[in-house]
Amino acid sequence: EFQKRPDQEWAPGDRADIIKPDDNLYLEGDFIKRADQKWSPGDRANIVKRDDNLHLEGEFQKRQDIKWAPGDRAAVVKRDDNLHPEGEFQKRPDQEWAPGDRADIIKPDDNLYLEGDFIKRADQKWSPGDRANIVKRDDNLHLEGEFQKRQDIKWAPGDRAAVVKRDDNLH
């Protein structure tokens, strides 16, 4: 038969022992910790102005303030040319509008002629179309005996089943 594994309570697993190897490094003297420093703004470097050999000669003259005014427009210069019309200038005469001339209608001759008299189709007055006669074919199906029609039944309410009350065993 199948044997079930026995129940065991939880226990921590086996842990390997910690091995600390010895070394030959040792501090000599006391360990000196860096002193704590309080924050203060940094020192700003002094401004150094170099001497130069540039000096103003005479008095300094400031530019005069000029009030704004619209600019002057340059004068229009028309150049002379050596082109002159000879004689009088003839202008096209003014014309009043008039309808154009219509071209004459040209009917070319042909060599097609009617033979005999032309008979025109007689005018017909509209009338409804003639209907084709109904053709009833004879068949070979005949009723044998008398035809019995279903009798008309007057509506009446249906019979209702009686109500049956069952007894139970609960008292």
Chimera marker file (.cmm) of the C-alpha trace (Angstrom):
<marker_set name="trace">
<marker id="1" x="0.000" y="0.000" z="0.000" r="1" g="1" b="0" radius="0.5"/>
<marker id="2" x="0.908" y="3.613" z="-0.348" r="1" g="1" b="0" radius="0.5"/>
<marker id="3" x="2.559" y="5.102" z="2.700" r="1" g="1" b="0" radius="0.5"/>
<marker id="4" x="2.145" y="8.791" z="3.419" r="1" g="1" b="0" radius="0.5"/>
<marker id="5" x="5.146" y="10.866" z="4.423" r="1" g="1" b="0" radius="0.5"/>
<marker id="6" x="5.114" y="11.570" z="8.171" r="1" g="1" b="0" radius="0.5"/>
<marker id="7" x="4.102" y="15.130" z="9.181" r="1" g="1" b="0" radius="0.5"/>
<marker id="8" x="7.001" y="17.282" z="10.354" r="1" g="1" b="0" radius="0.5"/>
<marker id="9" x="6.940" y="20.575" z="12.156" r="1" g="1" b="0" radius="0.5"/>
<marker id="10" x="8.724" y="23.500" z="10.552" r="1" g="1" b="0" radius="0.5"/>
<marker id="11" x="12.294" y="24.083" z="11.577" r="1" g="1" b="0" radius="0.5"/>
<marker id="12" x="14.846" y="26.454" z="10.140" r="1" g="1" b="0" radius="0.5"/>
<marker id="13" x="17.281" y="24.949" z="7.652" r="1" g="1" b="0" radius="0.5"/>
<marker id="14" x="20.891" y="24.195" z="8.446" r="1" g="1" b="0" radius="0.5"/>
<marker id="15" x="23.095" y="27.188" z="7.825" r="1" g="1" b="0" radius="0.5"/>
<marker id="16" x="26.789" y="27.007" z="7.043" r="1" g="1" b="0" radius="0.5"/>
<marker id="17" x="29.079" y="28.422" z="9.710" r="1" g="1" b="0" radius="0.5"/>
<marker id="18" x="30.624" y="31.843" z="9.063" r="1" g="1" b="0" radius="0.5"/>
<marker id="19" x="34.346" y="31.662" z="8.494" r="1" g="1" b="0" radius="0.5"/>
<marker id="20" x="36.295" y="34.899" z="8.995" r="1" g="1" b="0" radius="0.5"/>
<marker id="21" x="39.877" y="34.558" z="7.805" r="1" g="1" b="0" radius="0.5"/>
<marker id="22" x="42.539" y="36.486" z="9.732" r="1" g="1" b="0" radius="0.5"/>
<marker id="23" x="44.460" y="39.278" z="7.990" r="1" g="1" b="0" radius="0.5"/>
<marker id="24" x="47.652" y="41.141" z="8.686" r="1" g="1" b="0" radius="0.5"/>
<marker id="25" x="46.223" y="44.662" z="8.317" r="1" g="1" b="0" radius="0.5"/>
<marker id="26" x="46.113" y="46.720" z="11.493" r="1" g="1" b="0" radius="0.5"/>
<marker id="27" x="45.628" y="50.433" z="12.190" r="1" g="1" b="0" radius="0.5"/>
<marker id="28" x="48.675" y="52.227" z="13.469" r="1" g="1" b="0" radius="0.5"/>
<marker id="29" x="47.882" y="55.000" z="15.903" r="1" g="1" b="0" radius="0.5"/>
<marker id="30" x="44.469" y="56.512" z="16.571" r="1" g="1" b="0" radius="0.5"/>
<marker id="31" x="41.801" y="56.854" z="13.874" r="1" g="1" b="0" radius="0.5"/>
<marker id="32" x="41.244" y="60.573" z="13.202" r="1" g="1" b="0" radius="0.5"/>
<marker id="33" x="37.842" y="61.509" z="11.863" r="1" g="1" b="0" radius="0.5"/>
<marker id="34" x="37.392" y="64.568" z="9.642" r="1" g="1" b="0" radius="0.5"/>
<marker id="35" x="36.020" y="67.511" z="11.622" r="1" g="1" b="0" radius="0.5"/>
<marker id="36" x="32.417" y="68.522" z="10.886" r="1" g="1" b="0" radius="0.5"/>
<marker id="37" x="32.229" y="71.792" z="8.997" r="1" g="1" b="0" radius="0.5"/>
<marker id="38" x="29.371" y="74.261" z="9.185" r="1" g="1" b="0" radius="0.5"/>
<marker id="39" x="28.164" y="75.694" z="5.870" r="1" g="1" b="0" radius="0.5"/>
<marker id="40" x="29.045" y="79.270" z="5.025" r="1" g="1" b="0" radius="0.5"/>
<marker id="41" x="28.945" y="81.125" z="1.712" r="1" g="1" b="0" radius="0.5"/>
<marker id="42" x="32.097" y="80.957" z="-0.362" r="1" g="1" b="0" radius="0.5"/>
<marker id="43" x="34.605" y="83.810" z="-0.552" r="1" g="1" b="0" radius="0.5"/>
<marker id="44" x="34.302" y="85.982" z="-3.617" r="1" g="1" b="0" radius="0.5"/>
<marker id="45" x="37.448" y="86.824" z="-5.572" r="1" g="1" b="0" radius="0.5"/>
<marker id="46" x="38.508" y="90.462" z="-5.636" r="1" g="1" b="0" radius="0.5"/>
<marker id="47" x="37.855" y="92.454" z="-8.817" r="1" g="1" b="0" radius="0.5"/>
<marker id="48" x="41.015" y="93.278" z="-10.693" r="1" g="1" b="0" radius="0.5"/>
<marker id="49" x="40.876" y="96.268" z="-13.094" r="1" g="1" b="0" radius="0.5"/>
<marker id="50" x="43.729" y="96.430" z="-15.548" r="1" g="1" b="0" radius="0.5"/>
<marker id="51" x="45.085" y="99.788" z="-16.720" r="1" g="1" b="0" radius="0.5"/>
<marker id="52" x="44.956" y="100.614" z="-20.430" r="1" g="1" b="0" radius="0.5"/>
<marker id="53" x="46.683" y="103.180" z="-22.620" r="1" g="1" b="0" radius="0.5"/>
<marker id="54" x="43.513" y="104.527" z="-24.236" r="1" g="1" b="0" radius="0.5"/>
<marker id="55" x="42.659" y="108.111" z="-23.291" r="1" g="1" b="0" radius="0.5"/>
<marker id="56" x="40.163" y="110.609" z="-24.754" r="1" g="1" b="0" radius="0.5"/>
<marker id="57" x="41.664" y="113.585" z="-26.531" r="1" g="1" b="0" radius="0.5"/>
<marker id="58" x="39.572" y="116.740" z="-26.366" r="1" g="1" b="0" radius="0.5"/>
<marker id="59" x="36.057" y="116.988" z="-25.016" r="1" g="1" b="0" radius="0.5"/>
<marker id="60" x="33.466" y="114.237" z="-25.323" r="1" g="1" b="0" radius="0.5"/>
<marker id="61" x="30.607" y="115.358" z="-27.552" r="1" g="1" b="0" radius="0.5"/>
<marker id="62" x="27.279" y="113.665" z="-27.077" r="1" g="1" b="0" radius="0.5"/>
<marker id="63" x="25.031" y="113.034" z="-30.070" r="1" g="1" b="0" radius="0.5"/>
<marker id="64" x="22.212" y="115.550" z="-30.247" r="1" g="1" b="0" radius="0.5"/>
<marker id="65" x="18.681" y="114.303" z="-29.758" r="1" g="1" b="0" radius="0.5"/>
<marker id="66" x="16.772" y="114.536" z="-33.061" r="1" g="1" b="0" radius="0.5"/>
<marker id="67" x="13.006" y="114.689" z="-33.026" r="1" g="1" b="0" radius="0.5"/>
<marker id="68" x="11.382" y="112.325" z="-35.519" r="1" g="1" b="0" radius="0.5"/>
<marker id="69" x="9.940" y="113.766" z="-38.695" r="1" g="1" b="0" radius="0.5"/>
<marker id="70" x="8.809" y="112.009" z="-41.863" r="1" g="1" b="0" radius="0.5"/>
<marker id="71" x="11.542" y="111.595" z="-44.440" r="1" g="1" b="0" radius="0.5"/>
<marker id="72" x="11.877" y="113.926" z="-47.421" r="1" g="1" b="0" radius="0.5"/>
<marker id="73" x="10.754" y="112.447" z="-50.664" r="1" g="1" b="0" radius="0.5"/>
<marker id="74" x="13.139" y="112.607" z="-53.561" r="1" g="1" b="0" radius="0.5"/>
<marker id="75" x="12.024" y="114.816" z="-56.448" r="1" g="1" b="0" radius="0.5"/>
<marker id="76" x="10.646" y="113.025" z="-59.503" r="1" g="1" b="0" radius="0.5"/>
<marker id="77" x="13.056" y="113.232" z="-62.415" r="1" g="1" b="0" radius="0.5"/>
<marker id="78" x="11.576" y="112.793" z="-65.903" r="1" g="1" b="0" radius="0.5"/>
<marker id="79" x="14.188" y="112.141" z="-68.531" r="1" g="1" b="0" radius="0.5"/>
<marker id="80" x="13.761" y="113.580" z="-71.990" r="1" g="1" b="0" radius="0.5"/>
<marker id="81" x="13.743" y="111.245" z="-74.957" r="1" g="1" b="0" radius="0.5"/>
<marker id="82" x="14.353" y="111.728" z="-78.659" r="1" g="1" b="0" radius="0.5"/>
<marker id="83" x="11.172" y="110.008" z="-79.788" r="1" g="1" b="0" radius="0.5"/>
<marker id="84" x="8.620" y="112.331" z="-81.364" r="1" g="1" b="0" radius="0.5"/>
<marker id="85" x="5.583" y="111.319" z="-83.452" r="1" g="1" b="0" radius="0.5"/>
<marker id="86" x="5.692" y="112.565" z="-87.035" r="1" g="1" b="0" radius="0.5"/>
<marker id="87" x="2.426" y="113.849" z="-88.386" r="1" g="1" b="0" radius="0.5"/>
<marker id="88" x="-0.911" y="113.578" z="-86.640" r="1" g="1" b="0" radius="0.5"/>
<marker id="89" x="-1.762" y="110.681" z="-84.362" r="1" g="1" b="0" radius="0.5"/>
<marker id="90" x="-4.622" y="108.731" z="-85.849" r="1" g="1" b="0" radius="0.5"/>
<marker id="91" x="-6.952" y="107.185" z="-83.382" r="1" g="1" b="0" radius="0.5"/>
<marker id="92" x="-9.199" y="104.254" z="-84.247" r="1" g="1" b="0" radius="0.5"/>
<marker id="93" x="-12.680" y="105.576" z="-84.963" r="1" g="1" b="0" radius="0.5"/>
<marker id="94" x="-15.338" y="104.800" z="-82.362" r="1" g="1" b="0" radius="0.5"/>
<marker id="95" x="-17.814" y="102.243" z="-83.657" r="1" g="1" b="0" radius="0.5"/>
<marker id="96" x="-21.298" y="101.644" z="-82.429" r="1" g="1" b="0" radius="0.5"/>
<marker id="97" x="-22.362" y="98.085" z="-81.874" r="1" g="1" b="0" radius="0.5"/>
<marker id="98" x="-24.426" y="96.501" z="-84.579" r="1" g="1" b="0" radius="0.5"/>
<marker id="99" x="-25.454" y="92.891" z="-84.952" r="1" g="1" b="0" radius="0.5"/>
<marker id="100" x="-23.184" y="90.855" z="-87.173" r="1" g="1" b="0" radius="0.5"/>
<marker id="101" x="-24.149" y="89.740" z="-90.665" r="1" g="1" b="0" radius="0.5"/>
<marker id="102" x="-25.548" y="86.260" z="-90.710" r="1" g="1" b="0" radius="0.5"/>
<marker id="103" x="-24.135" y="83.819" z="-93.210" r="1" g="1" b="0" radius="0.5"/>
<marker id="104" x="-26.501" y="82.529" z="-95.876" r="1" g="1" b="0" radius="0.5"/>
<marker id="105" x="-27.815" y="78.983" z="-95.435" r="1" g="1" b="0" radius="0.5"/>
<marker id="106" x="-26.341" y="76.664" z="-98.012" r="1" g="1" b="0" radius="0.5"/>
<marker id="107" x="-28.230" y="73.449" z="-98.705" r="1" g="1" b="0" radius="0.5"/>
<marker id="108" x="-26.160" y="71.080" z="-100.777" r="1" g="1" b="0" radius="0.5"/>
<marker id="109" x="-28.006" y="69.096" z="-103.432" r="1" g="1" b="0" radius="0.5"/>
<marker id="110" x="-28.249" y="65.345" z="-103.159" r="1" g="1" b="0" radius="0.5"/>
<marker id="111" x="-29.104" y="62.561" z="-105.561" r="1" g="1" b="0" radius="0.5"/>
<marker id="112" x="-31.779" y="60.929" z="-103.395" r="1" g="1" b="0" radius="0.5"/>
<marker id="113" x="-35.323" y="61.142" z="-104.729" r="1" g="1" b="0" radius="0.5"/>
<marker id="114" x="-38.577" y="59.470" z="-103.731" r="1" g="1" b="0" radius="0.5"/>
<marker id="115" x="-40.071" y="57.010" z="-106.147" r="1" g="1" b="0" radius="0.5"/>
<marker id="116" x="-43.847" y="57.164" z="-106.280" r="1" g="1" b="0" radius="0.5"/>
<marker id="117" x="-46.142" y="59.177" z="-104.022" r="1" g="1" b="0" radius="0.5"/>
<marker id="118" x="-45.361" y="59.781" z="-100.356" r="1" g="1" b="0" radius="0.5"/>
<marker id="119" x="-48.097" y="58.203" z="-98.228" r="1" g="1" b="0" radius="0.5"/>
<marker id="120" x="-48.426" y="59.629" z="-94.767" r="1" g="1" b="0" radius="0.5"/>
<marker id="121" x="-49.512" y="57.415" z="-91.890" r="1" g="1" b="0" radius="0.5"/>
<marker id="122" x="-53.130" y="58.130" z="-90.905" r="1" g="1" b="0" radius="0.5"/>
<marker id="123" x="-53.635" y="59.856" z="-87.579" r="1" g="1" b="0" radius="0.5"/>
<marker id="124" x="-55.111" y="57.478" z="-85.016" r="1" g="1" b="0" radius="0.5"/>
<marker id="125" x="-57.051" y="58.470" z="-81.962" r="1" g="1" b="0" radius="0.5"/>
<marker id="126" x="-55.968" y="56.759" z="-78.752" r="1" g="1" b="0" radius="0.5"/>
<marker id="127" x="-58.099" y="53.921" z="-77.479" r="1" g="1" b="0" radius="0.5"/>
<marker id="128" x="-57.342" y="51.333" z="-74.833" r="1" g="1" b="0" radius="0.5"/>
<marker id="129" x="-55.634" y="48.214" z="-76.106" r="1" g="1" b="0" radius="0.5"/>
<marker id="130" x="-57.649" y="45.137" z="-76.978" r="1" g="1" b="0" radius="0.5"/>
<marker id="131" x="-57.481" y="42.440" z="-74.379" r="1" g="1" b="0" radius="0.5"/>
<marker id="132" x="-56.875" y="38.864" z="-75.408" r="1" g="1" b="0" radius="0.5"/>
<marker id="133" x="-59.716" y="36.456" z="-74.808" r="1" g="1" b="0" radius="0.5"/>
<marker id="134" x="-59.376" y="34.193" z="-71.759" r="1" g="1" b="0" radius="0.5"/>
<marker id="135" x="-58.855" y="30.585" z="-72.747" r="1" g="1" b="0" radius="0.5"/>
<marker id="136" x="-59.905" y="28.007" z="-70.136" r="1" g="1" b="0" radius="0.5"/>
<marker id="137" x="-58.536" y="24.555" z="-70.763" r="1" g="1" b="0" radius="0.5"/>
<marker id="138" x="-60.536" y="21.489" z="-69.853" r="1" g="1" b="0" radius="0.5"/>
<marker id="139" x="-59.048" y="19.184" z="-67.240" r="1" g="1" b="0" radius="0.5"/>
<marker id="140" x="-59.568" y="15.532" z="-66.464" r="1" g="1" b="0" radius="0.5"/>
<marker id="141" x="-60.111" y="16.000" z="-62.736" r="1" g="1" b="0" radius="0.5"/>
<marker id="142" x="-63.679" y="15.414" z="-61.590" r="1" g="1" b="0" radius="0.5"/>
<marker id="143" x="-65.205" y="15.049" z="-58.145" r="1" g="1" b="0" radius="0.5"/>
<marker id="144" x="-66.663" y="11.689" z="-57.342" r="1" g="1" b="0" radius="0.5"/>
<marker id="145" x="-69.615" y="11.703" z="-54.994" r="1" g="1" b="0" radius="0.5"/>
<marker id="146" x="-70.962" y="14.724" z="-53.175" r="1" g="1" b="0" radius="0.5"/>
<marker id="147" x="-68.791" y="17.481" z="-51.744" r="1" g="1" b="0" radius="0.5"/>
<marker id="148" x="-69.259" y="17.760" z="-48.011" r="1" g="1" b="0" radius="0.5"/>
<marker id="149" x="-68.532" y="21.098" z="-46.439" r="1" g="1" b="0" radius="0.5"/>
<marker id="150" x="-67.382" y="21.413" z="-42.823" r="1" g="1" b="0" radius="0.5"/>
<marker id="151" x="-70.232" y="22.380" z="-40.536" r="1" g="1" b="0" radius="0.5"/>
<marker id="152" x="-70.119" y="25.799" z="-38.907" r="1" g="1" b="0" radius="0.5"/>
<marker id="153" x="-69.595" y="25.423" z="-35.138" r="1" g="1" b="0" radius="0.5"/>
<marker id="154" x="-70.797" y="28.187" z="-32.858" r="1" g="1" b="0" radius="0.5"/>
<marker id="155" x="-68.308" y="29.265" z="-30.178" r="1" g="1" b="0" radius="0.5"/>
<marker id="156" x="-68.963" y="28.159" z="-26.621" r="1" g="1" b="0" radius="0.5"/>
<marker id="157" x="-66.679" y="28.262" z="-23.592" r="1" g="1" b="0" radius="0.5"/>
<marker id="158" x="-64.746" y="25.044" z="-22.972" r="1" g="1" b="0" radius="0.5"/>
<marker id="159" x="-65.312" y="22.689" z="-20.066" r="1" g="1" b="0" radius="0.5"/>
<marker id="160" x="-63.155" y="23.476" z="-17.058" r="1" g="1" b="0" radius="0.5"/>
<marker id="161" x="-61.446" y="20.698" z="-15.163" r="1" g="1" b="0" radius="0.5"/>
<marker id="162" x="-62.527" y="20.240" z="-11.568" r="1" g="1" b="0" radius="0.5"/>
<marker id="163" x="-60.168" y="21.578" z="-8.885" r="1" g="1" b="0" radius="0.5"/>
<marker id="164" x="-58.479" y="18.746" z="-7.020" r="1" g="1" b="0" radius="0.5"/>
<marker id="165" x="-57.064" y="19.509" z="-3.557" r="1" g="1" b="0" radius="0.5"/>
<marker id="166" x="-54.525" y="16.961" z="-2.380" r="1" g="1" b="0" radius="0.5"/>
<marker id="167" x="-54.218" y="16.046" z="1.269" r="1" g="1" b="0" radius="0.5"/>
<marker id="168" x="-50.830" y="16.412" z="2.907" r="1" g="1" b="0" radius="0.5"/>
<marker id="169" x="-49.330" y="14.678" z="5.869" r="1" g="1" b="0" radius="0.5"/>
<marker id="170" x="-48.685" y="17.906" z="7.785" r="1" g="1" b="0" radius="0.5"/>
<marker id="171" x="-51.267" y="18.505" z="10.562" r="1" g="1" b="0" radius="0.5"/>
<link id1="1" id2="2" r="1" g="1" b="0" radius="0.2"/>
<link id1="2" id2="3" r="1" g="1" b="0" radius="0.2"/>
<link id1="3" id2="4" r="1" g="1" b="0" radius="0.2"/>
<link id1="4" id2="5" r="1" g="1" b="0" radius="0.2"/>
<link id1="5" id2="6" r="1" g="1" b="0" radius="0.2"/>
<link id1="6" id2="7" r="1" g="1" b="0" radius="0.2"/>
<link id1="7" id2="8" r="1" g="1" b="0" radius="0.2"/>
<link id1="8" id2="9" r="1" g="1" b="0" radius="0.2"/>
<link id1="9" id2="10" r="1" g="1" b="0" radius="0.2"/>
<link id1="10" id2="11" r="1" g="1" b="0" radius="0.2"/>
<link id1="11" id2="12" r="1" g="1" b="0" radius="0.2"/>
<link id1="12" id2="13" r="1" g="1" b="0" radius="0.2"/>
<link id1="13" id2="14" r="1" g="1" b="0" radius="0.2"/>
<link id1="14" id2="15" r="1" g="1" b="0" radius="0.2"/>
<link id1="15" id2="16" r="1" g="1" b="0" radius="0.2"/>
<link id1="16" id2="17" r="1" g="1" b="0" radius="0.2"/>
<link id1="17" id2="18" r="1" g="1" b="0" radius="0.2"/>
<link id1="18" id2="19" r="1" g="1" b="0" radius="0.2"/>
<link id1="19" id2="20" r="1" g="1" b="0" radius="0.2"/>
<link id1="20" id2="21" r="1" g="1" b="0" radius="0.2"/>
<link id1="21" id2="22" r="1" g="1" b="0" radius="0.2"/>
<link id1="22" id2="23" r="1" g="1" b="0" radius="0.2"/>
<link id1="23" id2="24" r="1" g="1" b="0" radius="0.2"/>
<link id1="24" id2="25" r="1" g="1" b="0" radius="0.2"/>
<link id1="25" id2="26" r="1" g="1" b="0" radius="0.2"/>
<link id1="26" id2="27" r="1" g="1" b="0" radius="0.2"/>
<link id1="27" id2="28" r="1" g="1" b="0" radius="0.2"/>
<link id1="28" id2="29" r="1" g="1" b="0" radius="0.2"/>
<link id1="29" id2="30" r="1" g="1" b="0" radius="0.2"/>
<link id1="30" id2="31" r="1" g="1" b="0" radius="0.2"/>
<link id1="31" id2="32" r="1" g="1" b="0" radius="0.2"/>
<link id1="32" id2="33" r="1" g="1" b="0" radius="0.2"/>
<link id1="33" id2="34" r="1" g="1" b="0" radius="0.2"/>
<link id1="34" id2="35" r="1" g="1" b="0" radius="0.2"/>
<link id1="35" id2="36" r="1" g="1" b="0" radius="0.2"/>
<link id1="36" id2="37" r="1" g="1" b="0" radius="0.2"/>
<link id1="37" id2="38" r="1" g="1" b="0" radius="0.2"/>
<link id1="38" id2="39" r="1" g="1" b="0" radius="0.2"/>
<link id1="39" id2="40" r="1" g="1" b="0" radius="0.2"/>
<link id1="40" id2="41" r="1" g="1" b="0" radius="0.2"/>
<link id1="41" id2="42" r="1" g="1" b="0" radius="0.2"/>
<link id1="42" id2="43" r="1" g="1" b="0" radius="0.2"/>
<link id1="43" id2="44" r="1" g="1" b="0" radius="0.2"/>
<link id1="44" id2="45" r="1" g="1" b="0" radius="0.2"/>
<link id1="45" id2="46" r="1" g="1" b="0" radius="0.2"/>
<link id1="46" id2="47" r="1" g="1" b="0" radius="0.2"/>
<link id1="47" id2="48" r="1" g="1" b="0" radius="0.2"/>
<link id1="48" id2="49" r="1" g="1" b="0" radius="0.2"/>
<link id1="49" id2="50" r="1" g="1" b="0" radius="0.2"/>
<link id1="50" id2="51" r="1" g="1" b="0" radius="0.2"/>
<link id1="51" id2="52" r="1" g="1" b="0" radius="0.2"/>
<link id1="52" id2="53" r="1" g="1" b="0" radius="0.2"/>
<link id1="53" id2="54" r="1" g="1" b="0" radius="0.2"/>
<link id1="54" id2="55" r="1" g="1" b="0" radius="0.2"/>
<link id1="55" id2="56" r="1" g="1" b="0" radius="0.2"/>
<link id1="56" id2="57" r="1" g="1" b="0" radius="0.2"/>
<link id1="57" id2="58" r="1" g="1" b="0" radius="0.2"/>
<link id1="58" id2="59" r="1" g="1" b="0" radius="0.2"/>
<link id1="59" id2="60" r="1" g="1" b="0" radius="0.2"/>
<link id1="60" id2="61" r="1" g="1" b="0" radius="0.2"/>
<link id1="61" id2="62" r="1" g="1" b="0" radius="0.2"/>
<link id1="62" id2="63" r="1" g="1" b="0" radius="0.2"/>
<link id1="63" id2="64" r="1" g="1" b="0" radius="0.2"/>
<link id1="64" id2="65" r="1" g="1" b="0" radius="0.2"/>
<link id1="65" id2="66" r="1" g="1" b="0" radius="0.2"/>
<link id1="66" id2="67" r="1" g="1" b="0" radius="0.2"/>
<link id1="67" id2="68" r="1" g="1" b="0" radius="0.2"/>
<link id1="68" id2="69" r="1" g="1" b="0" radius="0.2"/>
<link id1="69" id2="70" r="1" g="1" b="0" radius="0.2"/>
<link id1="70" id2="71" r="1" g="1" b="0" radius="0.2"/>
<link id1="71" id2="72" r="1" g="1" b="0" radius="0.2"/>
<link id1="72" id2="73" r="1" g="1" b="0" radius="0.2"/>
<link id1="73" id2="74" r="1" g="1" b="0" radius="0.2"/>
<link id1="74" id2="75" r="1" g="1" b="0" radius="0.2"/>
<link id1="75" id2="76" r="1" g="1" b="0" radius="0.2"/>
<link id1="76" id2="77" r="1" g="1" b="0" radius="0.2"/>
<link id1="77" id2="78" r="1" g="1" b="0" radius="0.2"/>
<link id1="78" id2="79" r="1" g="1" b="0" radius="0.2"/>
<link id1="79" id2="80" r="1" g="1" b="0" radius="0.2"/>
<link id1="80" id2="81" r="1" g="1" b="0" radius="0.2"/>
<link id1="81" id2="82" r="1" g="1" b="0" radius="0.2"/>
<link id1="82" id2="83" r="1" g="1" b="0" radius="0.2"/>
<link id1="83" id2="84" r="1" g="1" b="0" radius="0.2"/>
<link id1="84" id2="85" r="1" g="1" b="0" radius="0.2"/>
<link id1="85" id2="86" r="1" g="1" b="0" radius="0.2"/>
<link id1="86" id2="87" r="1" g="1" b="0" radius="0.2"/>
<link id1="87" id2="88" r="1" g="1" b="0" radius="0.2"/>
<link id1="88" id2="89" r="1" g="1" b="0" radius="0.2"/>
<link id1="89" id2="90" r="1" g="1" b="0" radius="0.2"/>
<link id1="90" id2="91" r="1" g="1" b="0" radius="0.2"/>
<link id1="91" id2="92" r="1" g="1" b="0" radius="0.2"/>
<link id1="92" id2="93" r="1" g="1" b="0" radius="0.2"/>
<link id1="93" id2="94" r="1" g="1" b="0" radius="0.2"/>
<link id1="94" id2="95" r="1" g="1" b="0" radius="0.2"/>
<link id1="95" id2="96" r="1" g="1" b="0" radius="0.2"/>
<link id1="96" id2="97" r="1" g="1" b="0" radius="0.2"/>
<link id1="97" id2="98" r="1" g="1" b="0" radius="0.2"/>
<link id1="98" id2="99" r="1" g="1" b="0" radius="0.2"/>
<link id1="99" id2="100" r="1" g="1" b="0" radius="0.2"/>
<link id1="100" id2="101" r="1" g="1" b="0" radius="0.2"/>
<link id1="101" id2="102" r="1" g="1" b="0" radius="0.2"/>
<link id1="102" id2="103" r="1" g="1" b="0" radius="0.2"/>
<link id1="103" id2="104" r="1" g="1" b="0" radius="0.2"/>
<link id1="104" id2="105" r="1" g="1" b="0" radius="0.2"/>
<link id1="105" id2="106" r="1" g="1" b="0" radius="0.2"/>
<link id1="106" id2="107" r="1" g="1" b="0" radius="0.2"/>
<link id1="107" id2="108" r="1" g="1" b="0" radius="0.2"/>
<link id1="108" id2="109" r="1" g="1" b="0" radius="0.2"/>
<link id1="109" id2="110" r="1" g="1" b="0" radius="0.2"/>
<link id1="110" id2="111" r="1" g="1" b="0" radius="0.2"/>
<link id1="111" id2="112" r="1" g="1" b="0" radius="0.2"/>
<link id1="112" id2="113" r="1" g="1" b="0" radius="0.2"/>
<link id1="113" id2="114" r="1" g="1" b="0" radius="0.2"/>
<link id1="114" id2="115" r="1" g="1" b="0" radius="0.2"/>
<link id1="115" id2="116" r="1" g="1" b="0" radius="0.2"/>
<link id1="116" id2="117" r="1" g="1" b="0" radius="0.2"/>
<link id1="117" id2="118" r="1" g="1" b="0" radius="0.2"/>
<link id1="118" id2="119" r="1" g="1" b="0" radius="0.2"/>
<link id1="119" id2="120" r="1" g="1" b="0" radius="0.2"/>
<link id1="120" id2="121" r="1" g="1" b="0" radius="0.2"/>
<link id1="121" id2="122" r="1" g="1" b="0" radius="0.2"/>
<link id1="122" id2="123" r="1" g="1" b="0" radius="0.2"/>
<link id1="123" id2="124" r="1" g="1" b="0" radius="0.2"/>
<link id1="124" id2="125" r="1" g="1" b="0" radius="0.2"/>
<link id1="125" id2="126" r="1" g="1" b="0" radius="0.2"/>
<link id1="126" id2="127" r="1" g="1" b="0" radius="0.2"/>
<link id1="127" id2="128" r="1" g="1" b="0" radius="0.2"/>
<link id1="128" id2="129" r="1" g="1" b="0" radius="0.2"/>
<link id1="129" id2="130" r="1" g="1" b="0" radius="0.2"/>
<link id1="130" id2="131" r="1" g="1" b="0" radius="0.2"/>
<link id1="131" id2="132" r="1" g="1" b="0" radius="0.2"/>
<link id1="132" id2="133" r="1" g="1" b="0" radius="0.2"/>
<link id1="133" id2="134" r="1" g="1" b="0" radius="0.2"/>
<link id1="134" id2="135" r="1" g="1" b="0" radius="0.2"/>
<link id1="135" id2="136" r="1" g="1" b="0" radius="0.2"/>
<link id1="136" id2="137" r="1" g="1" b="0" radius="0.2"/>
<link id1="137" id2="138" r="1" g="1" b="0" radius="0.2"/>
<link id1="138" id2="139" r="1" g="1" b="0" radius="0.2"/>
<link id1="139" id2="140" r="1" g="1" b="0" radius="0.2"/>
<link id1="140" id2="141" r="1" g="1" b="0" radius="0.2"/>
<link id1="141" id2="142" r="1" g="1" b="0" radius="0.2"/>
<link id1="142" id2="143" r="1" g="1" b="0" radius="0.2"/>
<link id1="143" id2="144" r="1" g="1" b="0" radius="0.2"/>
<link id1="144" id2="145" r="1" g="1" b="0" radius="0.2"/>
<link id1="145" id2="146" r="1" g="1" b="0" radius="0.2"/>
<link id1="146" id2="147" r="1" g="1" b="0" radius="0.2"/>
<link id1="147" id2="148" r="1" g="1" b="0" radius="0.2"/>
<link id1="148" id2="149" r="1" g="1" b="0" radius="0.2"/>
<link id1="149" id2="150" r="1" g="1" b="0" radius="0.2"/>
<link id1="150" id2="151" r="1" g="1" b="0" radius="0.2"/>
<link id1="151" id2="152" r="1" g="1" b="0" radius="0.2"/>
<link id1="152" id2="153" r="1" g="1" b="0" radius="0.2"/>
<link id1="153" id2="154" r="1" g="1" b="0" radius="0.2"/>
<link id1="154" id2="155" r="1" g="1" b="0" radius="0.2"/>
<link id1="155" id2="156" r="1" g="1" b="0" radius="0.2"/>
<link id1="156" id2="157" r="1" g="1" b="0" radius="0.2"/>
<link id1="157" id2="158" r="1" g="1" b="0" radius="0.2"/>
<link id1="158" id2="159" r="1" g="1" b="0" radius="0.2"/>
<link id1="159" id2="160" r="1" g="1" b="0" radius="0.2"/>
<link id1="160" id2="161" r="1" g="1" b="0" radius="0.2"/>
<link id1="161" id2="162" r="1" g="1" b="0" radius="0.2"/>
<link id1="162" id2="163" r="1" g="1" b="0" radius="0.2"/>
<link id1="163" id2="164" r="1" g="1" b="0" radius="0.2"/>
<link id1="164" id2="165" r="1" g="1" b="0" radius="0.2"/>
<link id1="165" id2="166" r="1" g="1" b="0" radius="0.2"/>
<link id1="166" id2="167" r="1" g="1" b="0" radius="0.2"/>
<link id1="167" id2="168" r="1" g="1" b="0" radius="0.2"/>
<link id1="168" id2="169" r="1" g="1" b="0" radius="0.2"/>
<link id1="169" id2="170" r="1" g="1" b="0" radius="0.2"/>
<link id1="170" id2="171" r="1" g="1" b="0" radius="0.2"/>
</marker_set>
